[in-house]
Amino acid sequence: MPKLLVVDDEPIICHSFRRVFTDPAVEVVTAGSVAEGWARFERDRPDVVVLDLQLPDGSGLDLFERVRAADPRRPVVFITAHGTSDTAIEAMKRGAFDYLTKPLDLEQVSGLLGRAFDAARLMHEPAALPDDPAADRIVGRTPVVQEMCKLIGRLAPQDANVLILGESGTGKELVARALYQHSTRADRPFLAINCAALPDALVESELFGHERGAFTGADHRRVGRFEQCGDGTILLDEIGDMPLPAQAKILRLLQDQTFERVGGSQPIRTRVRVLAATNQDLEQLIAAGRFRGDLYYRLKVATVRVPPLRDRRADIPELAHHFLFRHARAAGRDVRDFSPEALDLLQRHDWPGNVRQLQNEVQMAVYQAAGQTVFPADLPSLGPAGGPFPPAPDVLAGALPTSRDAPPDLIGSIETYLRDGGNDVYARVMAVVERELLTRALRHTNGHQGQASELLGINRSTLRLKLRDLGILPPG
């Protein structure tokens, strides 16, 4: 059973974490001081530690150093009050997993600790999988992947900024993490920012911070990501979606290593290393007036191109088994292999969503499989011959289908999940439904994400995040 240790002298804070983890599958233990926290750590051996910086008998940093010395792979999340962000960043440089700011946002707490538990599990995996954390390992032996890894090895120790190009789902963030982990800044913060997920009006504030009164609602000074990161590494993911005014500030930062907060006039110096990634053709965006040519040429000095999965088909068996072992272990299911026919089906598919789509497909197959082997029938979304879904019906033509009109694969999935038991049946069924719904909505709108988001009643940023998570791309 996963165990969480919360070290904080405020009872309301400890109670907040118990509210987040009402599920008996996670055990929450608490302590109110450095001495008590160390005693509980030695006795309970928690998977994740949450630690307040200010404790009655000393600094949380002191306890952090003792925890790190005992087990450097144990994720530690700091809690910091307003005005102590510098100390929290120092903790990040020393190896803390992340930090939370008081007052606590329970939704943020839940998401962050979920990632921390995942990291703890991956970093303490049995030796059956490689020693490196599964989420941070590039899998593949084809020449194109090996050449890419050699280039990463040459670029990582340099302080040069790097542009990472590749289709959605190819593993651009994985390449960025490899560049970071093998750099001289590996002991300093790494922040990944999805530019496409930020509203245009908030991009500059998020990246560079703002002064009090800079705009309506700016009632206090905010430290931006670049300032927070110090001399660490920042990944600007989906940089092709960055608004032009923010691009101008990024260009100045790359040229002069300075920037200003929104509404400020005081230059702030930085030594941050910038990695940028995109799945778009930046030269086409330049021609359309949507991306600055001078920023593109500043970024492209060092470029890593991540190959699509269709160009490295020989890696598919190794990737599929890698994801099979990982998700079978996480789900507690004894699924060990693919039938030759299933592997052939995987290798013949075009994978428009690339490695991310393959991972999601294998994860679904883990739940579909009735025994220890995955068969073609356990890969229904690939179609009978590895092809696409059948044509989508016109969802505007009439009433919504009733449950008895549901696709047989969905009914079979529900029956399988209910038969297998567990406490996440709802989430697993919703994942299947969401994949089918978004795929058909995009097909219905001929791949137009704006029309699809309007049809679905969700904003475009939410749709894009879901498409990335599910490995779905618009047709064509």
C-alpha positions as CSV (number, residue, x, y, z in Angstrom):
1,M,0.0,0.0,0.0
2,P,1.5,3.4,-1.0
3,K,2.3,5.5,2.1
4,L,2.5,9.3,2.4
5,L,4.3,11.1,5.2
6,V,3.2,14.7,5.9
7,V,5.5,16.8,8.2
8,D,3.8,20.0,9.2
9,D,3.0,21.6,12.5
10,E,-0.4,22.9,11.4
11,P,-3.2,20.4,12.0
12,I,-5.3,21.9,9.2
13,I,-2.6,21.1,6.7
14,C,-2.4,17.5,7.8
15,H,-6.2,17.2,7.6
16,S,-6.1,18.6,4.0
17,F,-3.9,15.7,2.9
18,R,-6.2,13.2,4.6
19,R,-9.1,14.8,2.6
20,V,-7.2,14.3,-0.6
21,F,-6.5,10.6,0.1
22,T,-9.8,9.3,1.5
23,D,-9.2,6.2,-0.4
24,P,-7.9,3.4,1.9
25,A,-5.4,2.4,-0.8
26,V,-3.1,5.3,0.3
27,E,-2.0,5.5,4.0
28,V,-1.3,9.0,5.3
29,V,0.9,9.4,8.4
30,T,1.8,12.8,9.9
31,A,4.4,14.4,12.1
32,G,4.7,17.9,13.5
33,S,8.4,18.5,13.9
34,V,11.8,17.7,12.4
35,A,12.6,15.1,15.1
36,E,9.2,13.4,14.9
37,G,9.3,13.5,11.1
38,W,12.7,11.7,11.0
39,A,11.4,9.1,13.5
40,R,8.3,8.5,11.3
41,F,10.5,8.3,8.2
42,E,12.7,5.6,9.7
43,R,9.8,3.6,11.1
44,D,7.2,3.9,8.3
45,R,9.5,4.2,5.2
46,P,6.9,6.3,3.2
47,D,6.9,6.3,-0.6
48,V,6.5,10.1,-0.7
49,V,7.3,12.8,1.8
50,V,5.6,16.2,2.1
51,L,7.6,18.6,4.2
52,D,7.0,22.1,5.5
53,L,10.0,24.4,5.3
54,Q,9.3,26.1,8.6
55,L,9.0,23.6,11.6
56,P,9.1,24.3,15.4
57,D,12.5,22.7,16.0
58,G,14.3,23.6,12.8
59,S,14.3,24.0,9.1
60,G,12.6,21.5,6.8
61,L,15.7,21.6,4.7
62,D,17.7,19.9,7.5
63,L,15.2,17.0,7.5
64,F,15.3,16.9,3.7
65,E,19.0,16.4,3.7
66,R,18.7,13.5,6.1
67,V,16.0,11.9,3.9
68,R,18.1,12.4,0.8
69,A,21.1,10.8,2.5
70,A,19.0,7.8,3.5
71,D,17.3,7.4,0.1
72,P,18.1,9.9,-2.7
73,R,15.3,8.4,-4.8
74,R,12.5,9.2,-2.3
75,P,10.3,12.0,-3.8
76,V,10.1,14.9,-1.4
77,V,7.5,17.7,-1.9
78,F,8.0,21.0,0.0
79,I,5.2,23.2,1.3
80,T,6.1,26.9,1.3
81,A,4.4,30.0,2.6
82,H,4.2,33.2,0.6
83,G,7.6,34.9,0.2
84,T,9.8,31.7,0.6
85,S,10.0,30.7,-3.1
86,D,13.8,31.3,-3.1
87,T,14.2,28.6,-0.4
88,A,11.9,26.3,-2.3
89,I,13.9,26.8,-5.5
90,E,17.0,26.0,-3.6
91,A,15.4,22.8,-2.4
92,M,14.5,22.0,-6.0
93,K,18.2,22.4,-7.0
94,R,19.1,19.9,-4.2
95,G,16.8,17.3,-5.6
96,A,13.3,18.0,-4.3
97,F,10.5,16.6,-6.4
98,D,8.4,19.8,-6.4
99,Y,6.8,22.2,-4.0
100,L,3.3,23.5,-3.0
101,T,2.4,27.0,-1.9
102,K,0.1,27.8,0.9
103,P,-2.9,28.1,1.0
104,L,-3.2,24.7,-0.6
105,D,-5.3,24.0,-3.7
106,L,-6.6,20.4,-3.1
107,E,-6.9,19.7,-6.8
108,Q,-3.3,20.8,-7.3
109,V,-2.2,18.7,-4.3
110,S,-3.9,15.6,-5.7
111,G,-2.3,15.9,-9.2
112,L,1.1,16.6,-7.9
113,L,1.2,13.8,-5.4
114,G,-0.2,11.4,-8.0
115,R,2.9,12.2,-10.1
116,A,5.1,11.8,-7.1
117,F,3.7,8.3,-6.3
118,D,4.2,7.4,-9.9
119,A,7.8,8.5,-9.8
120,A,8.4,6.6,-6.5
121,R,7.0,3.5,-8.1
122,L,9.1,3.8,-11.2
123,M,12.3,4.6,-9.4
124,H,11.9,1.5,-7.2
125,E,10.9,-0.9,-10.0
126,P,12.2,-4.5,-9.7
127,A,15.2,-5.2,-11.8
128,A,13.1,-6.9,-14.6
129,L,13.0,-3.5,-16.3
130,P,16.0,-1.2,-16.9
131,D,17.3,0.7,-13.9
132,D,16.4,4.1,-15.3
133,P,12.9,5.4,-14.5
134,A,10.6,4.1,-17.2
135,A,9.2,7.5,-18.1
136,D,12.7,8.9,-18.8
137,R,14.1,6.1,-21.0
138,I,14.4,6.3,-24.8
139,V,13.5,2.8,-26.1
140,G,14.8,1.7,-29.5
141,R,17.7,0.1,-31.4
142,T,17.1,1.2,-35.0
143,P,19.9,3.3,-36.6
144,V,17.7,6.4,-36.7
145,V,17.1,6.3,-33.0
146,Q,20.8,5.5,-32.2
147,E,21.9,8.5,-34.3
148,M,19.5,10.6,-32.4
149,C,20.9,9.4,-29.1
150,K,24.4,10.2,-30.2
151,L,23.4,13.7,-31.1
152,I,21.7,14.1,-27.7
153,G,25.0,12.9,-26.1
154,R,27.0,15.5,-28.0
155,L,24.5,18.4,-27.3
156,A,23.6,17.6,-23.6
157,P,26.9,18.8,-22.0
158,Q,26.9,22.0,-24.0
159,D,24.9,25.1,-22.8
160,A,23.5,25.6,-26.2
161,N,19.7,26.1,-26.6
162,V,18.2,23.2,-28.6
163,L,15.2,23.0,-30.9
164,I,13.4,19.6,-30.9
165,L,11.2,18.8,-33.9
166,G,8.9,15.9,-34.4
167,E,5.3,14.9,-34.9
168,S,2.9,14.7,-31.9
169,G,3.5,11.7,-29.8
170,T,7.0,10.9,-31.0
171,G,8.6,11.6,-27.6
172,K,9.9,15.2,-27.8
173,E,9.6,15.8,-24.1
174,L,11.5,12.6,-23.5
175,V,14.3,13.9,-25.7
176,A,14.3,17.2,-23.7
177,R,14.5,15.3,-20.4
178,A,17.5,13.3,-21.8
179,L,19.2,16.5,-22.8
180,Y,18.6,17.8,-19.2
181,Q,19.6,14.7,-17.3
182,H,22.9,14.3,-19.2
183,S,23.8,18.0,-18.9
184,T,25.9,19.9,-16.4
185,R,22.6,21.3,-15.0
186,A,21.1,18.0,-14.1
187,D,21.1,18.9,-10.4
188,R,19.1,22.0,-11.0
189,P,15.5,22.6,-11.8
190,F,13.8,21.4,-15.0
191,L,10.5,23.0,-15.9
192,A,8.3,22.0,-18.9
193,I,5.7,24.5,-20.1
194,N,3.1,23.7,-22.7
195,C,2.6,27.0,-24.6
196,A,-0.5,25.7,-26.4
197,A,-2.2,25.1,-23.1
198,L,-1.8,28.7,-21.9
199,P,-4.3,31.4,-22.8
200,D,-2.6,34.0,-25.0
201,A,-3.3,36.7,-22.4
202,L,-1.4,34.8,-19.7
203,V,1.6,33.5,-21.6
204,E,3.9,36.4,-20.7
205,S,2.8,36.5,-17.1
206,E,3.4,32.8,-16.7
207,L,6.9,32.9,-18.3
208,F,8.2,36.2,-17.1
209,G,6.0,37.1,-14.1
210,H,4.3,40.4,-13.5
211,E,4.4,43.4,-11.2
212,R,1.5,44.4,-9.0
213,G,-1.0,46.5,-11.0
214,A,0.3,45.4,-14.4
215,F,-3.2,44.4,-15.4
216,T,-6.6,44.0,-14.0
217,G,-6.5,41.3,-11.3
218,A,-2.7,41.6,-10.7
219,D,-3.0,42.5,-7.0
220,H,0.5,41.2,-6.1
221,R,3.9,40.6,-7.8
222,R,4.2,37.2,-9.4
223,V,7.5,35.4,-10.1
224,G,7.5,33.9,-13.6
225,R,8.9,30.5,-14.7
226,F,12.2,31.8,-15.9
227,E,12.9,33.6,-12.7
228,Q,11.8,30.6,-10.7
229,C,14.0,28.3,-12.6
230,G,17.2,30.2,-11.8
231,D,20.1,28.6,-13.8
232,G,18.2,25.4,-14.6
233,T,16.5,24.3,-17.8
234,I,13.2,25.2,-19.3
235,L,11.3,23.3,-22.0
236,L,9.0,25.5,-24.1
237,D,6.8,22.8,-25.6
238,E,4.6,23.6,-28.6
239,I,6.5,26.8,-29.1
240,G,4.8,27.2,-32.5
241,D,1.7,28.2,-30.6
242,M,3.4,31.0,-28.6
243,P,1.9,34.5,-29.3
244,L,4.2,37.0,-31.2
245,P,4.7,39.4,-28.3
246,A,6.0,36.6,-26.1
247,Q,8.2,35.4,-28.9
248,A,9.9,38.9,-28.9
249,K,10.7,38.6,-25.2
250,I,12.1,35.0,-25.7
251,L,14.3,36.4,-28.5
252,R,15.7,39.1,-26.2
253,L,16.2,36.5,-23.4
254,L,18.2,34.3,-25.7
255,Q,20.3,37.2,-27.0
256,D,20.9,39.2,-23.8
257,Q,20.0,36.7,-21.0
258,T,17.7,39.4,-19.6
259,F,13.9,39.9,-19.4
260,E,11.4,42.1,-17.6
261,R,8.3,41.2,-15.7
262,V,5.0,42.3,-17.3
263,G,4.5,45.9,-16.1
264,G,8.1,46.2,-15.0
265,S,11.1,48.2,-16.2
266,Q,13.9,46.5,-14.2
267,P,15.9,44.0,-16.3
268,I,16.3,40.6,-14.6
269,R,19.3,38.5,-15.6
270,T,19.0,34.8,-16.1
271,R,21.3,31.9,-17.0
272,V,18.5,29.5,-17.8
273,R,19.0,27.0,-20.7
274,V,16.1,27.0,-23.1
275,L,14.9,23.9,-24.9
276,A,12.0,24.3,-27.4
277,A,9.8,21.7,-29.1
278,T,7.1,21.8,-31.7
279,N,5.2,19.5,-34.1
280,Q,4.6,22.3,-36.5
281,D,6.5,23.5,-39.6
282,L,8.0,26.7,-38.3
283,E,9.1,27.9,-41.7
284,Q,5.5,27.7,-42.9
285,L,4.5,29.7,-39.8
286,I,7.1,32.3,-40.6
287,A,5.7,32.6,-44.1
288,A,2.2,33.1,-42.6
289,G,3.5,35.8,-40.2
290,R,2.8,33.7,-37.1
291,F,6.4,33.0,-36.0
292,R,9.4,35.2,-35.9
293,G,12.2,34.3,-38.3
294,D,14.9,35.7,-36.1
295,L,13.7,33.6,-33.2
296,Y,13.6,30.5,-35.4
297,Y,17.2,31.0,-36.6
298,R,18.4,31.7,-33.0
299,L,16.8,28.4,-31.9
300,K,17.7,26.1,-34.8
301,V,21.5,26.3,-34.4
302,A,21.2,23.0,-32.5
303,T,18.3,20.8,-33.7
304,V,17.2,17.3,-32.8
305,R,14.7,15.7,-35.1
306,V,12.6,12.9,-33.5
307,P,11.6,10.3,-36.0
308,P,7.9,9.2,-36.4
309,L,7.2,5.6,-35.4
310,R,6.4,4.6,-39.0
311,D,10.1,5.3,-39.8
312,R,11.3,3.0,-37.0
313,R,8.9,0.1,-37.3
314,A,11.7,-2.4,-36.2
315,D,11.5,-0.7,-32.7
316,I,7.7,-1.5,-32.3
317,P,8.2,-5.0,-30.7
318,E,10.6,-3.7,-28.1
319,L,8.4,-0.6,-27.4
320,A,5.3,-2.7,-27.2
321,H,6.8,-5.1,-24.7
322,H,8.3,-2.2,-22.7
323,F,4.8,-0.7,-22.3
324,L,3.2,-4.1,-21.7
325,F,5.5,-4.9,-18.7
326,R,5.1,-1.4,-17.3
327,H,1.2,-1.2,-17.5
328,A,0.7,-4.9,-16.5
329,R,2.7,-4.3,-13.4
330,A,0.8,-1.0,-12.6
331,A,-2.5,-2.7,-13.1
332,G,-1.6,-5.8,-11.2
333,R,-2.4,-8.1,-14.2
334,D,-0.5,-11.1,-15.3
335,V,-0.1,-10.2,-19.0
336,R,3.2,-11.3,-20.4
337,D,3.4,-11.3,-24.2
338,F,1.9,-10.7,-27.6
339,S,0.8,-13.4,-30.0
340,P,2.7,-13.3,-33.4
341,E,-0.5,-12.1,-35.0
342,A,-0.8,-9.2,-32.6
343,L,2.8,-8.1,-33.0
344,D,2.3,-8.2,-36.8
345,L,-0.8,-6.1,-36.4
346,L,1.1,-3.5,-34.4
347,Q,4.0,-3.4,-36.9
348,R,1.7,-2.9,-39.9
349,H,-0.2,0.0,-38.3
350,D,0.7,3.5,-39.5
351,W,0.5,5.0,-35.9
352,P,-0.5,8.6,-36.7
353,G,-0.2,9.3,-33.0
354,N,3.2,7.7,-32.9
355,V,4.7,6.3,-29.6
356,R,2.1,7.9,-27.4
357,Q,-0.7,6.2,-29.4
358,L,1.2,2.8,-29.2
359,Q,1.5,3.2,-25.4
360,N,-2.2,3.9,-25.0
361,E,-3.1,1.0,-27.3
362,V,-1.0,-1.4,-25.3
363,Q,-2.4,-0.1,-22.0
364,M,-5.9,-0.8,-23.2
365,A,-4.9,-4.2,-24.4
366,V,-3.6,-5.0,-20.9
367,Y,-7.2,-4.5,-19.6
368,Q,-8.8,-6.3,-22.6
369,A,-6.6,-9.4,-22.5
370,A,-8.3,-12.5,-20.9
371,G,-5.1,-14.4,-20.3
372,Q,-1.3,-13.9,-20.3
373,T,-1.1,-13.1,-24.0
374,V,-2.4,-10.2,-26.0
375,F,-4.2,-11.3,-29.2
376,P,-5.5,-9.2,-32.2
377,A,-9.0,-9.3,-30.6
378,D,-7.5,-7.3,-27.7
379,L,-6.6,-4.5,-30.1
380,P,-10.0,-3.5,-31.4
381,S,-9.3,0.1,-32.2
382,L,-6.7,-1.0,-34.8
383,G,-9.5,-2.6,-36.8
384,P,-9.6,-6.1,-38.2
385,A,-6.5,-5.4,-40.4
386,G,-4.8,-2.7,-38.4
387,G,-6.9,-0.1,-40.2
388,P,-8.8,2.9,-38.8
389,F,-12.2,2.9,-37.0
390,P,-15.2,2.3,-39.2
391,P,-16.8,5.5,-40.6
392,A,-18.4,7.7,-37.9
393,P,-22.2,8.3,-38.0
394,D,-23.5,11.8,-38.4
395,V,-23.9,12.7,-34.8
396,L,-26.1,15.6,-35.7
397,A,-28.6,13.6,-37.7
398,G,-30.7,12.3,-34.9
399,A,-31.0,11.4,-31.3
400,L,-28.1,9.9,-29.4
401,P,-27.8,6.1,-29.5
402,T,-29.2,4.2,-26.6
403,S,-27.1,1.8,-24.6
404,R,-28.3,-1.2,-26.6
405,D,-26.9,0.6,-29.7
406,A,-23.5,0.9,-28.2
407,P,-20.5,-0.6,-30.1
408,P,-20.0,-4.2,-29.3
409,D,-16.3,-3.5,-28.4
410,L,-17.5,-1.0,-25.7
411,I,-19.9,-3.5,-24.2
412,G,-17.2,-6.1,-24.2
413,S,-14.8,-3.7,-22.5
414,I,-17.3,-2.9,-19.8
415,E,-18.0,-6.5,-19.2
416,T,-14.3,-7.3,-19.0
417,Y,-13.6,-4.5,-16.6
418,L,-16.5,-5.4,-14.3
419,R,-15.4,-9.0,-14.3
420,D,-11.8,-8.1,-13.5
421,G,-12.9,-6.0,-10.6
422,G,-10.8,-3.2,-9.0
423,N,-11.6,0.3,-8.0
424,D,-11.0,2.1,-11.3
425,V,-13.6,0.6,-13.6
426,Y,-15.3,4.0,-14.2
427,A,-12.0,5.7,-15.2
428,R,-11.1,2.8,-17.6
429,V,-14.5,2.8,-19.3
430,M,-14.4,6.6,-19.6
431,A,-11.0,6.4,-21.3
432,V,-12.4,4.0,-23.9
433,V,-15.5,6.3,-24.5
434,E,-13.4,9.4,-24.6
435,R,-11.1,8.0,-27.2
436,E,-14.0,6.9,-29.4
437,L,-15.8,10.2,-29.0
438,L,-12.9,12.5,-29.8
439,T,-11.8,10.4,-32.8
440,R,-15.3,10.5,-34.3
441,A,-15.8,14.2,-33.5
442,L,-12.6,15.0,-35.4
443,R,-13.6,12.9,-38.3
444,H,-17.0,14.5,-38.3
445,T,-15.4,18.0,-38.5
446,N,-12.7,16.9,-41.0
447,G,-10.0,17.4,-38.5
448,H,-11.0,21.0,-37.5
449,Q,-10.2,21.2,-33.8
450,G,-12.0,24.5,-33.3
451,Q,-15.3,23.1,-34.7
452,A,-14.8,19.8,-32.8
453,S,-14.3,21.7,-29.5
454,E,-17.4,23.7,-30.2
455,L,-19.4,20.6,-31.0
456,L,-18.2,18.8,-27.9
457,G,-18.8,21.9,-25.7
458,I,-15.2,22.1,-24.4
459,N,-12.6,24.7,-25.0
460,R,-9.9,24.2,-27.5
461,S,-7.0,24.0,-25.0
462,T,-8.8,21.2,-23.2
463,L,-9.4,19.3,-26.4
464,R,-5.7,19.6,-27.4
465,L,-4.6,18.3,-24.0
466,K,-6.9,15.3,-24.4
467,L,-5.7,14.6,-27.9
468,R,-2.1,14.6,-26.7
469,D,-2.9,12.3,-23.7
470,L,-4.8,9.8,-26.0
471,G,-2.4,10.0,-28.9
472,I,-5.1,11.1,-31.3
473,L,-4.4,13.3,-34.3
474,P,-6.8,14.9,-36.7
475,P,-7.4,13.0,-40.0
476,G,-4.9,13.9,-42.8
